[in-house]
Amino acid sequence: MPWASARTSTALGTSVDHGTAFDIAGKNIADSRSMVEALHQAAEMATRPAVAV
């Protein structure tokens, strides 16, 4: 599952749930759903109020 985490109060990191997929690079067969979901999660987290740690 993709994840997104607030690393600091001003930075947000996202990652897809797989590696670099060199074996399928350039073959036009990659599935972009994981990256799209990671970006959606980051956008949702970016609009949340800051939480004191």
C-alpha positions, 0 to 999 in steps of 0.5 A: 500500500502506498504511504505518505508521511509528514517528515517535518512541519513543512515537508511531506514525503510520498512513495509508491508501494514497489521498487524501481521496476527496472525490469519493466522500464521502457516497456509501457506496461507499468501500472500508475495506480500506486503513484496516483494513490500516493499523490492523493494521500499526500494532497489530503495530508497537506490540507490537514491542520498541523499537529504539535509533536 
